[in-house]
Amino acid sequence: MLRNYEDKLIRNYEDKAKKPFFIIASGPSLTRSDVEAIKGKGTVIAINDNYKMAPWADILYFCDPKWFNWHKENPEFQHFQGQIWTQDETTAKENGFNYIKSTPGEGISTDPRVIYQGSNSGFQAINLAYHLGARKIILLGYDMQLTNGQNHWFGKHPDGVISSYKNWIGYYNRLADDAKTKNLDIINCSRQTALTCFTRQPLEKVL
């Protein structure tokens, strides 16, 4: 069964939107202590491999069916108890995941059926959080660079592809401008980051 915005699950976030949303990306500067510190402090969206760091997260978001094929047999993935969301309709339909359509676009989509792509799952997860009612978003692991020569905290993806960070940062710059017009407060608490478009704060100051 394909689940989307007509599903009643989305209404569960109306009260949670009063607290911050935390989005965990896979930058090498991400630490397990940072992830543990946000547990119970708001709604947590784990992107891709971060279900391993935060198996208790409310949501796991991935955009790439290739990534799903790498992880679908992993017991940690199979035991994940939160909601799973993706912009890949076929994967969602075949596995009963929550689906949201993605499309090219600038900034943040206000159509609750659509998120903008931004060429990466971290960008898409921000738009998803907005639709789920987030008005304050805390970013972790959004390094958007090679940190100490590493691509992710877990190393490389099986295909060895290096992310196009310089291209992605342009999308985030436009998203940051749009967020201001929508009263969406985005704070980048990543320990190291190339993103300068969002307010920077240490995580302990926002908790």
Beta strands, then each sheet from edge to edge (+ up, - down):
strand 1: 21-24
strand 2: 43-47
strand 3: 59-62
strand 4: 83-86
strand 5: 98-99
strand 6: 101-103
strand 7: 114-116
strand 8: 136-140
strand 9: 185-188
strand 10: 199-200
sheet 1: 5+ 4+ 3+ 2+ 1+ 8+ 9+ 10+
sheet 2: 6+ 7+
end
